[in-house]
C-alpha cells in the first residue's frame, strides 16, 4: 500500500520506528520491557482506541524480535470516568463513576467484551503476553498510595504542574453514601497527612462534608480518584522505580503536549530523564475538521462525523462484520511502523479507509 508521508524532525533522525526506543534499551540493558496502555471504558471504543492497543502489541512484538528482550503488555481499564453528572443548587458539578454506577459483574462484562477479548486476539497474532487491571484495584495498591503521599509532600509545586489553570491538586473521593464526588474537587481539602496515610475532606451536594482515610496499605475503602495528569504522574513515577524493567508508555498522539507537564511533575518528584519511562505515541485518527476522533464527539453526535462510516466509530460493528478484525488492525499497525514517516503523524479517517481497503 502506497502511503505518502512527509519528513519530520523525528523521522529524519530514525531509520526505523523502533529506533526511538533503542537508546534506553542499549544504555539500560533491561531484562524485560513492559509496555503500558490504558483507556477510559466510557463509551463504545472507536478505531483510534483499538489502534493504540494494537500499537502496544506490535511495538512489543518488534522489540522482542529485534533486541531479544522479553516483552509484555500491561493494560489499564479506567473505570473512573463519569457515568452521570448532576449539578447542585450552587452550580457545582458532581459525578458518579462507572466503578460505582455498575456492578462488578457488569464492569467485567463491559471490559471483557470490548477489550480483553480483543487483546486475546492480539496475543494470538503477536505472541506477546498481557495482563490487565482496573483503576480501582490499582489505586488500592501500597505502591500507588506511597507515590500519592509523595505527591502530597510536594503539593505546593505539583498543584501548579498538574493543574496549571487553577493551581489545585484535583483529588476526588466519592461520598460513601451516594458515591458522587465534586467533578473539579473545588471543596476537597487534605486535612492531615503523615508517613502512613492521609485524611481527605470532601463535600457532597446531598450529605454534606465527609472525611476519608487514605492509608498507605490500601486496606481502607477509599476510592482515590485523581485527575488525568496527576494520575499519570503517579503511574510513571511507579514505573520509574522498577528494577531491571524498562517501561514504555503507549499513548495516542493527542498526549504529546500533555506529557510536558507530566515530565515537570516527575522532575519535582526527583526523577531524572534517564529514569522515567519511554513514551511511544501512535498516530491520531482525525475527523474532517482536523479534530481527534473521540468518544465525546461521537456521544454528542457532532456534525463533523456525519460522513464517517459507522464502523469507524463503533468497533463492535467492525468485529461483527469482520471475524478477522484484529488481524486487519495488526497489519495496519505493522504497516504504519514500517517507516518513521508513517508512524509519527496523524491520519484522516478517509486516508485510513484508503489504506485499509475494506469494503463495507
C-alpha positions as CSV (number, residue, x, y, z in Angstrom):
1,X,0.0,0.0,0.0
2,X,1.4,3.4,-1.0
3,X,1.4,5.9,1.8
4,X,2.8,9.4,1.2
5,X,4.2,10.8,4.4
6,X,6.3,14.0,4.7
7,X,9.6,14.0,6.5
8,X,9.7,15.3,10.1
9,X,12.4,16.1,12.6
10,X,11.9,12.8,14.4
11,X,11.5,10.7,11.3
12,X,14.7,12.3,9.9
13,X,16.6,11.1,13.0
14,X,15.5,7.5,12.7
15,X,16.0,4.6,10.4
16,X,13.1,2.6,11.8
17,X,10.3,3.5,14.2
18,X,11.6,1.2,16.9
19,X,14.9,3.1,16.9
20,X,13.1,5.6,19.2
21,X,13.4,3.0,22.0
22,X,17.0,1.9,21.2
23,X,18.9,4.4,23.3
24,X,17.3,3.3,26.6
25,X,17.5,-0.4,25.7
26,X,21.1,-0.1,24.8
27,X,22.0,2.0,27.8
28,X,19.8,0.4,30.5
29,X,20.2,-3.2,29.3
30,X,16.9,-4.2,30.8
31,X,16.0,-7.8,31.5
32,X,12.5,-7.2,30.2
33,X,10.4,-4.4,28.6
34,X,6.8,-3.7,29.8
35,X,4.5,-1.7,27.6
36,X,1.7,0.1,29.3
37,X,-1.5,1.1,27.6
38,X,-4.9,2.1,29.0
39,X,-8.2,3.6,28.1
40,X,-11.3,5.0,29.7
41,X,-14.1,2.4,29.3
42,X,-16.8,5.1,28.9
43,X,-18.5,4.8,25.5
44,X,-18.0,2.5,22.6
45,X,-14.4,2.0,21.5
46,X,-13.7,3.6,18.1
47,X,-10.9,2.7,15.7
48,X,-8.4,5.2,17.3
49,X,-8.7,3.4,20.7
50,X,-8.2,0.0,19.1
51,X,-5.2,1.2,17.2
52,X,-3.5,2.4,20.3
53,X,-3.9,-1.0,21.9
54,X,-2.7,-2.8,18.7
55,X,0.2,-0.4,18.8
56,X,1.3,-1.7,22.2
57,X,1.3,-5.3,21.0
58,X,3.0,-4.6,17.6
59,X,5.7,-2.4,19.2
60,X,6.3,-5.1,21.9
61,X,6.5,-7.7,19.1
62,X,9.1,-5.8,17.3
63,X,11.2,-5.1,20.4
64,X,11.3,-8.8,21.2
65,X,12.3,-9.7,17.6
66,X,15.0,-7.0,17.2
67,X,16.6,-6.9,20.7
68,X,15.8,-10.4,22.0
69,X,14.4,-8.9,25.2
70,X,11.2,-10.4,26.7
71,X,8.3,-8.1,26.4
72,X,4.7,-7.9,27.8
73,X,1.8,-5.5,27.6
74,X,0.0,-4.1,30.7
75,X,-3.5,-2.8,30.1
76,X,-5.3,-0.5,32.4
77,X,-9.1,-0.3,32.3
78,X,-10.0,3.1,33.7
79,X,-13.5,2.9,35.2
80,X,-13.1,6.3,37.0
81,X,-14.7,8.2,34.1
82,X,-18.1,9.9,34.7
83,X,-21.2,7.7,34.3
84,X,-23.5,10.5,35.0
85,X,-23.4,14.1,36.2
86,X,-25.6,16.3,38.4
87,X,-25.5,20.0,39.2
88,X,-26.0,21.2,42.8
89,X,-28.0,24.3,43.6
90,X,-24.9,26.4,43.8
91,X,-23.8,25.4,40.3
92,X,-21.2,22.8,41.2
93,X,-21.0,19.7,39.1
94,X,-20.8,16.2,40.7
95,X,-20.1,13.0,39.0
96,X,-20.6,9.3,39.7
97,X,-18.0,7.0,38.1
98,X,-18.6,3.8,36.2
99,X,-16.9,2.0,39.1
100,X,-19.8,2.9,41.3
101,X,-22.7,3.0,38.8
102,X,-22.2,-0.5,37.5
103,X,-22.0,-3.8,39.4
104,X,-18.7,-5.7,39.4
105,X,-20.3,-8.2,37.0
106,X,-21.4,-5.5,34.7
107,X,-18.0,-3.9,34.7
108,X,-16.2,-7.1,34.0
109,X,-18.6,-7.9,31.1
110,X,-18.0,-4.4,29.7
111,X,-14.3,-4.7,29.9
112,X,-14.1,-8.2,28.6
113,X,-16.4,-7.7,25.6
114,X,-14.7,-4.5,24.4
115,X,-11.1,-5.0,25.4
116,X,-9.9,-8.3,26.9
117,X,-11.4,-10.4,24.1
118,X,-9.6,-8.1,21.6
119,X,-6.3,-8.4,23.4
120,X,-6.5,-12.2,23.4
121,X,-6.7,-12.0,19.7
122,X,-3.7,-9.6,19.6
123,X,-1.8,-12.0,21.8
124,X,-2.6,-14.8,19.4
125,X,-1.3,-12.8,16.4
126,X,1.9,-11.4,18.1
127,X,2.7,-13.9,20.8
128,X,3.0,-11.0,23.3
129,X,1.7,-11.8,26.7
130,X,-0.5,-9.3,28.6
131,X,-2.0,-8.6,31.9
132,X,-4.8,-6.2,32.8
133,X,-6.3,-4.4,35.8
134,X,-8.8,-1.8,36.7
135,X,-8.0,1.6,38.1
136,X,-10.0,0.7,41.2
137,X,-7.6,-2.2,42.0
138,X,-4.5,-0.1,41.1
139,X,-5.3,2.8,43.4
140,X,-5.5,0.4,46.4
141,X,-2.0,-0.9,46.0
142,X,0.6,0.2,48.6
143,X,2.9,1.3,45.8
144,X,0.3,3.7,44.3
145,X,-0.6,5.0,47.8
146,X,3.1,5.6,48.6
147,X,3.5,7.7,45.5
148,X,0.4,9.6,46.3
149,X,1.8,10.5,49.7
150,X,5.0,11.7,48.0
151,X,2.8,13.9,45.8
152,X,1.1,15.4,48.9
153,X,4.6,16.2,50.3
154,X,5.3,18.2,47.1
155,X,1.8,19.6,46.9
156,X,3.0,23.3,46.7
157,X,4.9,22.6,43.4
158,X,2.8,19.8,42.0
159,X,-0.5,21.6,42.3
160,X,0.6,24.1,39.6
161,X,2.2,21.4,37.4
162,X,-0.8,19.1,37.3
163,X,-3.4,21.8,37.3
164,X,-1.8,24.9,35.6
165,X,-5.0,26.9,35.3
166,X,-6.2,26.5,39.0
167,X,-3.1,25.5,41.0
168,X,-5.0,22.9,43.0
169,X,-4.5,19.1,43.2
170,X,-7.5,17.5,41.7
171,X,-8.3,14.7,44.2
172,X,-11.8,13.3,44.2
173,X,-13.1,10.9,46.9
174,X,-16.7,9.8,46.3
175,X,-19.2,10.2,49.0
176,X,-19.5,6.8,50.9
177,X,-23.3,7.1,50.9
178,X,-24.2,8.1,47.3
179,X,-20.8,7.7,45.5
180,X,-21.0,11.2,43.9
181,X,-17.9,13.5,44.1
182,X,-17.2,17.0,43.0
183,X,-16.0,16.8,39.4
184,X,-13.4,19.6,39.8
185,X,-12.8,18.9,43.5
186,X,-13.1,22.6,44.5
187,X,-14.0,21.8,48.1
188,X,-11.6,19.0,48.7
189,X,-9.0,19.6,51.4
190,X,-6.1,17.5,52.7
191,X,-6.7,17.9,56.4
192,X,-3.9,15.5,57.6
193,X,-1.0,13.6,56.2
194,X,1.8,11.6,57.6
195,X,4.0,8.6,56.7
196,X,1.2,6.1,57.0
197,X,-1.6,7.9,55.2
198,X,-3.8,11.0,54.9
199,X,-7.3,12.3,55.7
200,X,-9.2,13.9,52.9
201,X,-12.2,16.1,53.5
202,X,-14.7,16.4,50.7
203,X,-18.2,17.9,50.1
204,X,-21.3,16.0,48.9
205,X,-24.2,18.0,47.5
206,X,-26.7,15.9,49.4
207,X,-24.8,14.5,52.5
208,X,-22.6,17.5,53.3
209,X,-18.9,17.2,54.5
210,X,-17.3,13.8,55.0
211,X,-13.7,12.7,55.7
212,X,-12.0,9.8,54.0
213,X,-8.9,7.9,55.2
214,X,-6.2,7.1,52.6
215,X,-3.9,4.5,54.2
216,X,-0.6,3.5,52.6
217,X,-1.6,-0.2,53.0
218,X,-4.8,0.4,50.9
219,X,-6.9,-1.6,53.4
220,X,-9.4,1.3,53.7
221,X,-12.5,1.5,51.4
222,X,-11.5,4.9,50.0
223,X,-11.7,5.2,46.2
224,X,-8.9,7.7,45.4
225,X,-9.8,9.3,42.1
226,X,-7.2,11.7,40.6
227,X,-7.3,13.9,37.6
228,X,-5.6,12.7,34.4
229,X,-2.3,14.5,34.7
230,X,-1.9,13.6,38.4
231,X,-2.8,10.0,37.8
232,X,-0.3,9.7,35.0
233,X,2.4,11.3,37.2
234,X,1.9,8.6,39.8
235,X,1.7,5.9,37.2
236,X,5.0,6.9,35.6
237,X,6.7,7.5,39.0
238,X,5.8,3.9,39.9
239,X,7.2,2.7,36.6
240,X,10.4,4.7,37.2
241,X,11.1,2.8,40.4
242,X,11.1,-0.7,38.7
243,X,14.3,-2.6,38.7
244,X,15.6,-4.4,35.5
245,X,12.5,-3.4,33.6
246,X,12.2,-0.7,31.0
247,X,8.7,0.8,31.0
248,X,7.3,2.1,27.7
249,X,4.1,4.1,27.8
250,X,2.0,3.7,24.7
251,X,-0.3,6.7,24.1
252,X,-2.3,8.3,21.3
253,X,-0.7,11.3,19.6
254,X,-3.1,13.7,21.4
255,X,-1.0,13.1,24.5
256,X,2.2,14.8,23.1
257,X,1.7,18.2,24.6
258,X,0.3,16.9,27.9
259,X,3.4,14.9,28.6
260,X,5.4,18.1,29.1
261,X,3.5,18.6,32.3
262,X,4.0,15.0,33.4
263,X,7.7,15.5,32.8
264,X,7.7,18.6,35.1
265,X,5.8,16.6,37.8
266,X,8.3,13.7,37.6
267,X,11.2,16.3,37.9
268,X,9.6,17.8,41.0
269,X,9.5,14.2,42.5
270,X,13.2,13.9,41.8
271,X,13.3,11.6,38.8
272,X,15.9,12.2,36.0
273,X,15.0,11.8,32.4
274,X,17.0,8.5,32.1
275,X,15.0,7.0,35.0
276,X,11.5,7.7,33.7
277,X,9.6,5.6,31.2
278,X,10.0,5.9,27.5
279,X,6.9,7.1,25.6
280,X,5.7,5.9,22.2
281,X,2.9,7.8,20.5
282,X,0.6,6.1,18.0
283,X,-1.0,8.1,15.1
284,X,-4.1,10.2,15.8
285,X,-7.2,9.5,13.7
286,X,-8.7,12.8,12.7
287,X,-12.2,14.0,11.6
288,X,-12.6,16.2,8.5
289,X,-12.2,19.3,10.8
290,X,-8.8,18.0,12.0
291,X,-10.1,17.2,15.4
292,X,-9.2,13.9,17.0
293,X,-11.8,11.2,16.6
294,X,-13.1,10.9,20.2
295,X,-15.8,9.3,22.3
296,X,-17.1,12.7,23.3
297,X,-17.6,13.8,19.7
298,X,-19.4,10.6,18.9
299,X,-21.6,10.8,22.0
300,X,-22.6,14.4,21.2
301,X,-23.5,13.5,17.6
302,X,-21.1,16.2,16.2
303,X,-21.8,17.2,12.7
304,X,-18.2,16.7,11.7
305,X,-18.9,12.9,11.9
306,X,-21.9,12.8,9.6
307,X,-19.9,11.2,6.7
308,X,-17.8,8.9,8.9
309,X,-18.7,5.3,8.4
310,X,-20.4,3.9,11.5
311,X,-17.9,1.0,11.9
312,X,-15.1,3.5,12.3
313,X,-16.8,4.9,15.4
314,X,-18.0,1.5,16.7
315,X,-15.6,-1.3,16.9
316,X,-18.4,-3.7,17.9
317,X,-19.8,-3.3,14.4
318,X,-16.4,-3.8,12.8
319,X,-15.9,-7.0,14.8
320,X,-19.3,-8.4,13.8
321,X,-18.6,-7.8,10.1
322,X,-15.0,-9.0,10.1
323,X,-14.2,-12.1,12.2
324,X,-10.5,-11.3,11.3
325,X,-10.8,-7.8,12.6
326,X,-7.8,-8.0,14.9
327,X,-5.6,-9.2,12.0
328,X,-6.7,-6.1,10.0
329,X,-5.6,-3.8,12.8
330,X,-2.3,-5.6,13.4
331,X,-1.4,-5.5,9.7
332,X,-2.3,-1.8,9.7
333,X,0.0,-1.0,12.7
334,X,2.8,-3.1,11.2
335,X,2.5,-1.0,8.0
336,X,2.5,2.3,9.9
337,X,5.5,1.2,12.0
338,X,7.4,0.2,8.9
339,X,8.6,3.8,8.3
340,X,9.1,6.6,10.9
341,X,7.4,9.0,8.5
342,X,4.3,6.9,8.6
343,X,4.4,6.1,12.3
344,X,4.7,9.6,13.8
345,X,1.9,11.5,12.1
346,X,-1.9,11.7,12.1
347,X,-4.4,10.2,9.6
348,X,-7.8,11.4,8.5
349,X,-10.4,8.7,8.6
350,X,-10.7,8.9,4.8
351,X,-7.0,8.1,4.4
352,X,-7.3,5.3,6.9
353,X,-10.1,3.8,4.9
354,X,-7.9,4.0,1.8
355,X,-5.0,2.3,3.5
356,X,-7.1,-0.5,5.0
357,X,-9.0,-1.0,1.7
358,X,-12.0,-2.5,3.5
359,X,-15.4,-2.6,1.8
360,X,-18.4,-2.2,3.9
